[in-house]
Amino acid sequence: MLNTKVIIFPLLVVFLTTKIHCSDENCSNSSLTGFGYEMITAKLDHMQCKLTAMEIAMKEDRESIEQKISGAVSQLASKEDLAQLRVSKQTSIRSCKAEPSKLSGKYLIQPTENHYPFVGHCEQTRFGGGWLVIQHRFNGSLDFYRNWTEYRNGFGSVDGEFWLGLELVHWLTSARTHELLVELEDFSQNYAYARYSEFQIGSETEQYPLAKLGSYTGTAGDSLVNQKEMKFSTKDRDNDITERENCATEYKGAWWYKDCHYSNLNGVYMNSADAKSMCWFHYKISFQGLAYSRMLIRET
């Protein structure tokens, strides 16, 4: 930070010891009095104000930067996690698709210069790579029955089970066109997937609706099209269209519920045929709970 006292004092000494030259005999002495002195002190006051303003601006810039990176750093819980963070040729990467190494893992991602960086997991082996994981469940260790704020901000760790956050996914999918990949496994380790050619989430003001969902391809069946254009619901934010109880509380999850769902990937982790479970109905025309779920997005 600038030390204005250090800067101002030498200037003051220079001004006060410099002889004033003029034609008037009364101006020939080396001391400053009257109007000349007032002008110099006024100028010094002006300089002091400018330097103070610079100090404040520098402090605000530093605090802003610290605030922007704190979200990304908080996702790195330990030195071991930090060591696992892959370093790109750049300090950060624009997207998983833009990462030249094509190695799966955690990266510091900064979509634009005006957006704060965040830690994301890039999947570089499935379906050509370049995918950013936005949801991952595989052992039931993390509780997904959470409130609106938690789903907006994200929770969990990219090393384990997690939800990246509605606000970040909204920002990413609104800034650039993305596609969606949903990967599933049952408790017999049978794999299936659903892929959508376009995917976009609306803003919080709009209640994070499933604004765009492109054409489906895959082996899991299309259990998301019924939720298209629906607003997101949590246990404390009922945005479904049923006249019954909030679908989020009825089915113990958080999703783009309609009346109520054919998919519930944030439901209860259990090996049971129950609509409260983490399920994808059209996979086996059943609400059978799944053992594994992963949602990924990629720029197109």
Salt bridges, closest charged atoms under 4 A:
GLU123 OE1 - ARG294 NH2 3.16
GLU150 OE2 - ARG146 NH1 2.90
ASP159 OD2 - LYS106 NZ 3.17
GLU179 OE1 - ARG195 NE 3.06
GLU179 OE2 - ARG298 NH2 2.89
GLU183 OE2 - ARG126 NH1 2.99
GLU183 OE1 - ARG294 NH2 2.90
ASP186 OD2 - LYS284 NZ 2.85
GLU198 OE2 - LYS212 NZ 3.76
GLU204 OE2 - ARG152 NH1 3.24
GLU250 OE1 - ARG244 NH2 3.61
GLU299 OE1 - ARG94 NH2 2.63
GLU299 OE2 - ARG176 NH1 3.30
